[in-house]
Amino acid sequence: MAAFLDTQNLILAGVIFCLLFLSSFFSSSETALTAASRVRMHAAEKDGDVRATIVQRLMNMRERLLGGILLGNNLVNILASVLTTTLFTNVFGASATALAAATAVMTVLILVFAEVLPKTYAISQPDKWALTVARPINVIVKLLSPIVSVVQIIVNGVLRIFGVDTIASAWTAADDIKGAVDLHLQEGGVAKRARDQIYGVLEIGELSLEEVMTHRRNIAMIDADAPPEQIVKEAIACGHSRIPLFREDTDNVIGILHIKDLLKAVTKSNGSMDTLDIKKIARAPWFVPETTSAVKQLRAFQQKREHFALVVDEYGSLMGVVSLEDILEEIVGDIQDEYDEELEGVNRAKDGSAIVRGDVAIRDLNRAMDWKLPDDEGPVTIAGLVIHESQTIPNTGQVFAYHGYRFEILSKQRNQIKSLRVEKTFQRDMRAERT
């Protein structure tokens, strides 16, 4: 005890205590600055908090930040260990026991007071602590930046030798938002419908009209040369407010018949069909290329105050129609009115599978079943996905497995897949194990 109370040893103990405090400071700062919310820091910065500006800058140069903190932390930890060994040697003499005791004591002190305790505190309130340590850490990072730069060059060089790519992956802000929403969905903080709507807003810029439009096979069209009475009957029976009029060939669309315009004309003629001139009632068709983005078309609808356009390919052939409602549904989900059919082409089964019409869009199926079939590029419909992956026109009864899903062809008309059963492959394996 007398040896420990020696002035030199007391000074060593005091220095070791200060170094442990610095180590604790570095550890808590690392945790806080990596766990702090960018959103809340941005909001604090807008409110004029200078510390939040510093935090944002530090978070944007993560390599230098972590390098500076780790360099400082290792320096104080190593120095504390050396001084502790010196202290124990002074007190107990130069022996293996003294070295073992110094190692054990420093391991416990660093683990508890310089790692676990400060990091636990920092993770409990990362935003508050990040703002607190912002200024001193900023100074330390600037002072140590030359050394950190040299270390980083050496690290990157060694990693390249082993073929490791140090360039950050293309992770966008939209990916961050999607990840956060998915996490909250799993924790019950966000409803699935809200998740789908947020996804719709984020992904609408990636969609072309080809992915949004109603295909020409499903369009109700009327022959403009048909008798007026027949045109009126077909227009009322189809249940749509806007119907394309064609002449001789369905690719030759000459106008769009609006049901309101038709009813006004019938009223003016006192119900007489003989005096109706359908061609004068029809509005001029608006043709747009299939490669147009959904966002660009949405703006065009707003500017022209129109709700309906005809989609054509590079050869001018009619591919389908797109409405303002079609684009909005990509954000808010299906908008059904009293004339829409209840059947959406996706029938859930109790075993987790689904009976799906071949023309159902992959995006719609993913939303309905909360699946993750690939819909970024390539085929738009579920039938198109099977044909694309199999590189053939499947026959009824054939079964395929792609991307973790099983596809069974249920019915087919000529070369068109009419319906198929889709399920996750692990669900089928689980059923097999139970039986």
Contacts in CASP RR format, 6 or more apart in sequence:
PFRMAT RR
TARGET T0000
AUTHOR 0000-0000-0000
METHOD contacts of the structure
MODEL  1
MAAFLDTQNLILAGVIFCLLFLSSFFSSSETALTAASRVRMHAAEKDGDV
RATIVQRLMNMRERLLGGILLGNNLVNILASVLTTTLFTNVFGASATALA
AATAVMTVLILVFAEVLPKTYAISQPDKWALTVARPINVIVKLLSPIVSV
VQIIVNGVLRIFGVDTIASAWTAADDIKGAVDLHLQEGGVAKRARDQIYG
VLEIGELSLEEVMTHRRNIAMIDADAPPEQIVKEAIACGHSRIPLFREDT
DNVIGILHIKDLLKAVTKSNGSMDTLDIKKIARAPWFVPETTSAVKQLRA
FQQKREHFALVVDEYGSLMGVVSLEDILEEIVGDIQDEYDEELEGVNRAK
DGSAIVRGDVAIRDLNRAMDWKLPDDEGPVTIAGLVIHESQTIPNTGQVF
AYHGYRFEILSKQRNQIKSLRVEKTFQRDMRAERT
3 9 0 8 1.000
3 90 0 8 1.000
3 91 0 8 1.000
4 10 0 8 1.000
4 13 0 8 1.000
4 91 0 8 1.000
6 90 0 8 1.000
8 90 0 8 1.000
9 87 0 8 1.000
9 90 0 8 1.000
9 91 0 8 1.000
12 83 0 8 1.000
12 86 0 8 1.000
12 87 0 8 1.000
12 90 0 8 1.000
13 87 0 8 1.000
15 83 0 8 1.000
16 80 0 8 1.000
16 83 0 8 1.000
16 84 0 8 1.000
16 87 0 8 1.000
19 76 0 8 1.000
19 77 0 8 1.000
19 79 0 8 1.000
19 80 0 8 1.000
19 83 0 8 1.000
20 76 0 8 1.000
20 80 0 8 1.000
20 109 0 8 1.000
20 110 0 8 1.000
20 113 0 8 1.000
20 114 0 8 1.000
22 72 0 8 1.000
22 76 0 8 1.000
23 73 0 8 1.000
23 76 0 8 1.000
23 77 0 8 1.000
23 80 0 8 1.000
23 110 0 8 1.000
23 114 0 8 1.000
23 115 0 8 1.000
24 113 0 8 1.000
24 114 0 8 1.000
24 117 0 8 1.000
24 118 0 8 1.000
25 118 0 8 1.000
25 133 0 8 1.000
25 136 0 8 1.000
26 69 0 8 1.000
26 72 0 8 1.000
26 73 0 8 1.000
26 76 0 8 1.000
27 73 0 8 1.000
27 114 0 8 1.000
27 115 0 8 1.000
27 118 0 8 1.000
27 119 0 8 1.000
27 122 0 8 1.000
28 118 0 8 1.000
28 119 0 8 1.000
28 121 0 8 1.000
28 122 0 8 1.000
28 129 0 8 1.000
28 133 0 8 1.000
29 69 0 8 1.000
29 122 0 8 1.000
29 129 0 8 1.000
29 130 0 8 1.000
29 133 0 8 1.000
29 137 0 8 1.000
30 66 0 8 1.000
30 69 0 8 1.000
30 70 0 8 1.000
30 73 0 8 1.000
30 119 0 8 1.000
31 118 0 8 1.000
31 119 0 8 1.000
31 122 0 8 1.000
31 123 0 8 1.000
31 126 0 8 1.000
32 122 0 8 1.000
32 123 0 8 1.000
32 126 0 8 1.000
32 127 0 8 1.000
32 129 0 8 1.000
32 130 0 8 1.000
32 133 0 8 1.000
33 55 0 8 1.000
33 58 0 8 1.000
33 59 0 8 1.000
33 65 0 8 1.000
33 69 0 8 1.000
33 126 0 8 1.000
33 130 0 8 1.000
33 133 0 8 1.000
33 137 0 8 1.000
34 62 0 8 1.000
34 66 0 8 1.000
35 122 0 8 1.000
35 123 0 8 1.000
35 126 0 8 1.000
35 130 0 8 1.000
36 55 0 8 1.000
36 59 0 8 1.000
36 126 0 8 1.000
36 127 0 8 1.000
36 130 0 8 1.000
37 126 0 8 1.000
37 127 0 8 1.000
38 56 0 8 1.000
38 59 0 8 1.000
40 127 0 8 1.000
41 52 0 8 1.000
41 55 0 8 1.000
41 56 0 8 1.000
41 59 0 8 1.000
41 127 0 8 1.000
41 130 0 8 1.000
42 52 0 8 1.000
42 56 0 8 1.000
44 51 0 8 1.000
44 52 0 8 1.000
44 131 0 8 1.000
45 52 0 8 1.000
45 53 0 8 1.000
45 56 0 8 1.000
49 131 0 8 1.000
51 131 0 8 1.000
51 132 0 8 1.000
51 134 0 8 1.000
51 135 0 8 1.000
52 131 0 8 1.000
52 134 0 8 1.000
54 134 0 8 1.000
54 135 0 8 1.000
54 138 0 8 1.000
55 130 0 8 1.000
55 131 0 8 1.000
55 134 0 8 1.000
57 138 0 8 1.000
58 65 0 8 1.000
58 134 0 8 1.000
58 137 0 8 1.000
58 138 0 8 1.000
58 141 0 8 1.000
59 65 0 8 1.000
61 141 0 8 1.000
63 148 0 8 1.000
63 152 0 8 1.000
64 141 0 8 1.000
64 145 0 8 1.000
64 148 0 8 1.000
64 149 0 8 1.000
64 152 0 8 1.000
65 137 0 8 1.000
65 141 0 8 1.000
67 144 0 8 1.000
67 148 0 8 1.000
67 151 0 8 1.000
67 152 0 8 1.000
68 140 0 8 1.000
68 141 0 8 1.000
68 144 0 8 1.000
68 145 0 8 1.000
68 148 0 8 1.000
69 137 0 8 1.000
69 140 0 8 1.000
69 141 0 8 1.000
71 144 0 8 1.000
71 147 0 8 1.000
71 148 0 8 1.000
71 151 0 8 1.000
72 140 0 8 1.000
72 144 0 8 1.000
77 110 0 8 1.000
77 114 0 8 1.000
80 106 0 8 1.000
80 110 0 8 1.000
81 102 0 8 1.000
81 103 0 8 1.000
81 106 0 8 1.000
81 110 0 8 1.000
84 102 0 8 1.000
84 105 0 8 1.000
84 106 0 8 1.000
85 98 0 8 1.000
85 99 0 8 1.000
85 102 0 8 1.000
85 103 0 8 1.000
87 102 0 8 1.000
88 98 0 8 1.000
88 99 0 8 1.000
88 101 0 8 1.000
88 102 0 8 1.000
88 105 0 8 1.000
89 98 0 8 1.000
89 99 0 8 1.000
89 102 0 8 1.000
91 98 0 8 1.000
92 98 0 8 1.000
92 101 0 8 1.000
121 129 0 8 1.000
122 129 0 8 1.000
141 148 0 8 1.000
156 166 0 8 1.000
159 166 0 8 1.000
160 166 0 8 1.000
174 202 0 8 1.000
174 203 0 8 1.000
177 198 0 8 1.000
177 202 0 8 1.000
178 198 0 8 1.000
178 199 0 8 1.000
178 202 0 8 1.000
181 190 0 8 1.000
181 195 0 8 1.000
181 198 0 8 1.000
181 199 0 8 1.000
182 195 0 8 1.000
184 190 0 8 1.000
185 191 0 8 1.000
185 192 0 8 1.000
185 195 0 8 1.000
192 370 0 8 1.000
193 333 0 8 1.000
196 333 0 8 1.000
196 367 0 8 1.000
197 331 0 8 1.000
197 332 0 8 1.000
197 333 0 8 1.000
200 330 0 8 1.000
200 331 0 8 1.000
201 331 0 8 1.000
203 330 0 8 1.000
204 294 0 8 1.000
204 295 0 8 1.000
204 298 0 8 1.000
204 327 0 8 1.000
204 330 0 8 1.000
204 331 0 8 1.000
205 293 0 8 1.000
205 294 0 8 1.000
205 295 0 8 1.000
206 376 0 8 1.000
207 293 0 8 1.000
207 294 0 8 1.000
207 295 0 8 1.000
207 330 0 8 1.000
208 290 0 8 1.000
208 291 0 8 1.000
208 292 0 8 1.000
208 293 0 8 1.000
208 294 0 8 1.000
209 288 0 8 1.000
209 289 0 8 1.000
209 290 0 8 1.000
209 291 0 8 1.000
209 292 0 8 1.000
209 293 0 8 1.000
209 294 0 8 1.000
209 297 0 8 1.000
209 311 0 8 1.000
209 322 0 8 1.000
210 290 0 8 1.000
210 291 0 8 1.000
210 311 0 8 1.000
210 319 0 8 1.000
210 380 0 8 1.000
211 294 0 8 1.000
211 361 0 8 1.000
211 363 0 8 1.000
211 380 0 8 1.000
212 294 0 8 1.000
212 322 0 8 1.000
212 326 0 8 1.000
212 327 0 8 1.000
212 330 0 8 1.000
213 290 0 8 1.000
213 311 0 8 1.000
213 319 0 8 1.000
213 320 0 8 1.000
213 321 0 8 1.000
213 322 0 8 1.000
213 326 0 8 1.000
214 320 0 8 1.000
214 321 0 8 1.000
214 322 0 8 1.000
214 323 0 8 1.000
214 326 0 8 1.000
215 319 0 8 1.000
215 320 0 8 1.000
215 359 0 8 1.000
216 250 0 8 1.000
216 318 0 8 1.000
216 319 0 8 1.000
216 320 0 8 1.000
216 321 0 8 1.000
217 359 0 8 1.000
218 359 0 8 1.000
219 244 0 8 1.000
219 320 0 8 1.000
219 321 0 8 1.000
220 234 0 8 1.000
220 238 0 8 1.000
220 239 0 8 1.000
220 240 0 8 1.000
220 243 0 8 1.000
221 243 0 8 1.000
221 244 0 8 1.000
221 245 0 8 1.000
221 246 0 8 1.000
221 250 0 8 1.000
221 253 0 8 1.000
222 231 0 8 1.000
222 234 0 8 1.000
222 235 0 8 1.000
222 238 0 8 1.000
222 243 0 8 1.000
222 244 0 8 1.000
222 245 0 8 1.000
222 246 0 8 1.000
222 257 0 8 1.000
223 231 0 8 1.000
223 245 0 8 1.000
223 246 0 8 1.000
223 247 0 8 1.000
224 231 0 8 1.000
224 245 0 8 1.000
224 246 0 8 1.000
224 247 0 8 1.000
224 254 0 8 1.000
224 255 0 8 1.000
224 278 0 8 1.000
224 279 0 8 1.000
224 282 0 8 1.000
225 247 0 8 1.000
225 248 0 8 1.000
226 234 0 8 1.000
227 273 0 8 1.000
228 273 0 8 1.000
228 274 0 8 1.000
228 276 0 8 1.000
228 278 0 8 1.000
229 273 0 8 1.000
231 257 0 8 1.000
231 276 0 8 1.000
231 278 0 8 1.000
232 262 0 8 1.000
232 266 0 8 1.000
232 273 0 8 1.000
232 276 0 8 1.000
234 243 0 8 1.000
235 243 0 8 1.000
235 257 0 8 1.000
235 259 0 8 1.000
235 262 0 8 1.000
236 259 0 8 1.000
239 339 0 8 1.000
240 259 0 8 1.000
240 339 0 8 1.000
241 258 0 8 1.000
241 259 0 8 1.000
241 260 0 8 1.000
242 256 0 8 1.000
242 257 0 8 1.000
242 258 0 8 1.000
242 259 0 8 1.000
242 307 0 8 1.000
242 308 0 8 1.000
242 323 0 8 1.000
243 256 0 8 1.000
243 257 0 8 1.000
243 259 0 8 1.000
244 253 0 8 1.000
244 255 0 8 1.000
244 256 0 8 1.000
244 257 0 8 1.000
244 285 0 8 1.000
244 310 0 8 1.000
244 321 0 8 1.000
245 253 0 8 1.000
245 254 0 8 1.000
245 255 0 8 1.000
245 256 0 8 1.000
245 257 0 8 1.000
245 278 0 8 1.000
245 279 0 8 1.000
245 282 0 8 1.000
246 252 0 8 1.000
246 253 0 8 1.000
246 254 0 8 1.000
247 254 0 8 1.000
250 318 0 8 1.000
251 316 0 8 1.000
251 317 0 8 1.000
251 318 0 8 1.000
253 285 0 8 1.000
253 310 0 8 1.000
253 318 0 8 1.000
254 279 0 8 1.000
254 282 0 8 1.000
254 285 0 8 1.000
255 282 0 8 1.000
255 283 0 8 1.000
255 284 0 8 1.000
255 285 0 8 1.000
256 282 0 8 1.000
256 283 0 8 1.000
256 284 0 8 1.000
256 285 0 8 1.000
256 286 0 8 1.000
256 308 0 8 1.000
256 310 0 8 1.000
257 278 0 8 1.000
257 281 0 8 1.000
257 282 0 8 1.000
257 283 0 8 1.000
258 283 0 8 1.000
261 281 0 8 1.000
261 282 0 8 1.000
261 283 0 8 1.000
262 281 0 8 1.000
265 276 0 8 1.000
265 281 0 8 1.000
266 273 0 8 1.000
266 276 0 8 1.000
269 275 0 8 1.000
269 276 0 8 1.000
285 310 0 8 1.000
286 304 0 8 1.000
286 306 0 8 1.000
286 308 0 8 1.000
286 309 0 8 1.000
286 310 0 8 1.000
287 309 0 8 1.000
287 310 0 8 1.000
287 311 0 8 1.000
287 312 0 8 1.000
287 316 0 8 1.000
288 297 0 8 1.000
288 300 0 8 1.000
288 309 0 8 1.000
288 310 0 8 1.000
288 311 0 8 1.000
288 312 0 8 1.000
288 322 0 8 1.000
289 311 0 8 1.000
289 312 0 8 1.000
289 313 0 8 1.000
289 314 0 8 1.000
290 311 0 8 1.000
290 312 0 8 1.000
290 313 0 8 1.000
290 319 0 8 1.000
292 300 0 8 1.000
294 327 0 8 1.000
294 330 0 8 1.000
297 309 0 8 1.000
297 322 0 8 1.000
297 327 0 8 1.000
298 324 0 8 1.000
298 327 0 8 1.000
300 306 0 8 1.000
300 309 0 8 1.000
301 307 0 8 1.000
301 309 0 8 1.000
301 324 0 8 1.000
301 327 0 8 1.000
306 324 0 8 1.000
307 323 0 8 1.000
307 324 0 8 1.000
307 325 0 8 1.000
308 321 0 8 1.000
308 322 0 8 1.000
308 323 0 8 1.000
308 324 0 8 1.000
309 321 0 8 1.000
309 322 0 8 1.000
309 323 0 8 1.000
310 318 0 8 1.000
310 320 0 8 1.000
310 321 0 8 1.000
311 318 0 8 1.000
311 319 0 8 1.000
311 320 0 8 1.000
311 321 0 8 1.000
311 322 0 8 1.000
312 318 0 8 1.000
312 319 0 8 1.000
313 319 0 8 1.000
325 335 0 8 1.000
328 335 0 8 1.000
329 335 0 8 1.000
330 363 0 8 1.000
333 367 0 8 1.000
334 344 0 8 1.000
336 342 0 8 1.000
344 360 0 8 1.000
344 364 0 8 1.000
344 368 0 8 1.000
345 356 0 8 1.000
345 357 0 8 1.000
345 360 0 8 1.000
346 354 0 8 1.000
346 355 0 8 1.000
346 356 0 8 1.000
346 357 0 8 1.000
346 360 0 8 1.000
346 364 0 8 1.000
346 365 0 8 1.000
346 368 0 8 1.000
346 369 0 8 1.000
347 354 0 8 1.000
347 355 0 8 1.000
347 356 0 8 1.000
348 354 0 8 1.000
348 368 0 8 1.000
348 369 0 8 1.000
349 355 0 8 1.000
349 421 0 8 1.000
351 423 0 8 1.000
351 427 0 8 1.000
351 431 0 8 1.000
352 423 0 8 1.000
352 424 0 8 1.000
352 427 0 8 1.000
353 421 0 8 1.000
353 422 0 8 1.000
353 423 0 8 1.000
353 427 0 8 1.000
354 365 0 8 1.000
354 368 0 8 1.000
354 369 0 8 1.000
354 421 0 8 1.000
354 422 0 8 1.000
354 423 0 8 1.000
355 410 0 8 1.000
355 419 0 8 1.000
355 420 0 8 1.000
355 421 0 8 1.000
356 365 0 8 1.000
356 382 0 8 1.000
356 419 0 8 1.000
356 420 0 8 1.000
356 421 0 8 1.000
356 422 0 8 1.000
357 382 0 8 1.000
357 418 0 8 1.000
357 419 0 8 1.000
358 381 0 8 1.000
358 382 0 8 1.000
358 383 0 8 1.000
358 384 0 8 1.000
358 416 0 8 1.000
358 417 0 8 1.000
358 418 0 8 1.000
358 419 0 8 1.000
358 420 0 8 1.000
359 381 0 8 1.000
359 383 0 8 1.000
360 381 0 8 1.000
360 382 0 8 1.000
361 375 0 8 1.000
361 380 0 8 1.000
361 381 0 8 1.000
361 382 0 8 1.000
362 373 0 8 1.000
362 374 0 8 1.000
362 375 0 8 1.000
362 379 0 8 1.000
362 380 0 8 1.000
362 381 0 8 1.000
362 382 0 8 1.000
362 385 0 8 1.000
363 375 0 8 1.000
365 371 0 8 1.000
365 373 0 8 1.000
365 382 0 8 1.000
365 422 0 8 1.000
366 372 0 8 1.000
366 373 0 8 1.000
366 375 0 8 1.000
371 405 0 8 1.000
371 424 0 8 1.000
372 403 0 8 1.000
373 382 0 8 1.000
373 385 0 8 1.000
373 403 0 8 1.000
373 405 0 8 1.000
374 385 0 8 1.000
374 403 0 8 1.000
378 388 0 8 1.000
379 385 0 8 1.000
379 387 0 8 1.000
379 388 0 8 1.000
382 407 0 8 1.000
382 420 0 8 1.000
382 422 0 8 1.000
383 416 0 8 1.000
383 417 0 8 1.000
383 420 0 8 1.000
384 417 0 8 1.000
385 402 0 8 1.000
386 394 0 8 1.000
386 400 0 8 1.000
386 402 0 8 1.000
386 407 0 8 1.000
386 409 0 8 1.000
386 417 0 8 1.000
386 420 0 8 1.000
387 393 0 8 1.000
387 394 0 8 1.000
387 417 0 8 1.000
389 400 0 8 1.000
389 402 0 8 1.000
390 400 0 8 1.000
393 415 0 8 1.000
394 400 0 8 1.000
394 409 0 8 1.000
394 412 0 8 1.000
394 417 0 8 1.000
395 409 0 8 1.000
395 412 0 8 1.000
396 409 0 8 1.000
396 410 0 8 1.000
396 411 0 8 1.000
396 412 0 8 1.000
397 408 0 8 1.000
397 409 0 8 1.000
397 410 0 8 1.000
398 408 0 8 1.000
398 409 0 8 1.000
399 406 0 8 1.000
399 407 0 8 1.000
399 408 0 8 1.000
399 409 0 8 1.000
400 406 0 8 1.000
400 407 0 8 1.000
401 407 0 8 1.000
401 425 0 8 1.000
404 424 0 8 1.000
404 425 0 8 1.000
404 426 0 8 1.000
405 422 0 8 1.000
405 423 0 8 1.000
405 424 0 8 1.000
405 425 0 8 1.000
406 421 0 8 1.000
406 422 0 8 1.000
406 423 0 8 1.000
406 424 0 8 1.000
406 425 0 8 1.000
406 428 0 8 1.000
407 420 0 8 1.000
407 421 0 8 1.000
407 422 0 8 1.000
408 420 0 8 1.000
408 421 0 8 1.000
408 422 0 8 1.000
409 417 0 8 1.000
409 420 0 8 1.000
410 418 0 8 1.000
410 419 0 8 1.000
410 420 0 8 1.000
410 421 0 8 1.000
411 417 0 8 1.000
411 418 0 8 1.000
411 419 0 8 1.000
412 418 0 8 1.000
END
